[in-house]
Amino acid sequence: MSSSSPGVMRRWVFPVLRLVVFAAIAAALVKLAFFSGATAGADGISPTGVVAEPTTTVQSGSIRNDLTLDATVFADAAAPVRATAAGEVTKVAAAPGAAVDAATPVAVVKHQLETPAADGSPRYSTETIAAGAAGTLSAVDVLVGQQVSVGDVLGQVAPPTFNVSGSIAAVQQYRLLSKPTEAKVTIAGGPEPFTCTGLTVSAPLAGASGGSDGPAQGPAPSAGSSSGAGSSGGPTVRCAVPAEVTVFAGLAAKLTIGAGSADGALIVPATAVEGAGAAGTVYRPAADGGAPTPVKVQLGIFDGRQVQIVAGLKKGDEILEFVPSKVDEQAASANGFGG
């Protein structure tokens, strides 16, 4: 009988004990997973941790708004030679490739006068059509004997001038609110950096490129239009190349626009400011853990990373480094401030 006891222990007792231990472990895991909340907080302890949003202080320093864009050199748009009288072309006075000035004759048009002769027969006169601009006559689109009307294009004059044009992201226009009038142009392998003038920022107007009856007829293609940087329909920056600078159409360039600088200015990170342009909002952290307090400020120079504070804050003021989340914005909106 005693010789069989070890076999009984191995066959029945040990397996039963293992099952009991595994069942106890399973029961404990089930309780932790599904029933721990029933007793949580029974001792009166509650979580008190608070996540503090990062803050920054208003600093004093220098700020400079230099915006650099990729650009291209383009020849200025050709000027159309338009008929100033209706009638028959009796002479073509210039050929394509000719150098012309504003008074150079391009064509002669014979037209009938309103007042007839004494015997009632029609009277005729001639009108010389001048180039109207200086440059090279790039096209002559008229023949002797052709009938023309007032305003018809008889040719094109390509001016000897160039411009530098480049596309600009729409949001970057906020950095040009001071409306600078010049920029520095750098051409790799070209002339030394020079200043271009007459800086403009333009975008196609609604309806300018077409309508319900088909595409609109505009002037000849120019650097900032159908053959230039603005062909994608976005805003374009353009300035004129000085006459004494030698450039060629198609050269790649860097256009650097200086839109203001200031020393001893109050500056904060751009991430702390909500809004752009002349006015914005920053947020003071709440001492009691409540919603941040919005503060209206006047904005100055923006360099892409920092913003000048013109009014609304003083040096050393503590503000949130980032505009609050939507939850905080809704809380602020309930107090009369918009997001």
C-alpha positions, 0 to 999 in steps of 0.5 A: 500500500505504501509503495503505491502512495507516490504514484497516487500523489503524482497522478491525483494530488499534484494536478489538483493543486496546480489547478487550484493555484491557476484558478486563484491567479485567474480570479485575481486577474479578473478582479483587477481587470474588471472590479478594481474601479469598484473600490478605487478611491475608497480611502479618499485619495484622488489624483491631483496632478496638473499638466502645465502648458509651456510658457515664455516671457516677452523679450527685448531684442532685434528683429529683421524681416527679410523674405527670400524667394526663388525668382526668374529673370523675364523680358518685359511684355511687348507693347502692341502697336495699335491702329489709330484710324480705320481704313486700308493699309497702304504701306508697311514702313518697318520690318520685324527686327527693326530698332524703333522708338516711340515715333518710328512709323510702322504703317500708313492707313488711308481712311475716308474723311467724314466731310465729302468734297464740293462735288460730293465725292469722298475725300481721303487722308492718310494716318501714320501709325507709330510704334508708340514705344522704344525697343525692337519691332518683334512682329508686324501683323499687317499687309498692304491692302488690308482693312483695319479698324481702330484698336487693331494690333498691327505689330509688337514692340519688345522693350529692352528692359527686364524684370525679376519675378517669383511666386510667393505663398499667400500667407507670406504676404502678411510679411509684406504689409509695409509695402516695400518698394525694392528688393535685392537680386542675386544671380549665381554666376551673374552680375554682383547683387543689385537692387531692383525697384518698383516692387509689386505684389499682385494676384490674378483678379477674379474673372480676369482670365476668362468668363462664361463666353470664353477666355478674355483677351489680355495683353501680350504675355509678360514675366508675371502672367501666362509665361511667368511666375504667376502662371499657376494663379497664385500671387507674384512678386515683381520688380524692374531690373535697372537699365545698366545691369546686364541680364538675360531672360531665363536666369534663376535668381534669389529675390530678397525683400527687406520689409523692416527691422527694429532694435530694442523691440519687444518680441515673442515666438510666433507660436504664441500669437493667434492671428496675423497682420496688425492685431492678434491675441496672446494668452496669459497662463491661469494661476488657479489652473483655469482657462488662460486669459486672452490679451489683445496685442498690436503686432509689428514686424514678423520674421517667420519665427518671431513677432514684434509686439507694438502694444499690449505687453511689456518686457518680462510678461509671461505668456503661453508659448503656444496658442491654447487648444480648442478646449481652452479656446472654447472656454475663452470664447465663453468669456467673450473672446473669439478663437 
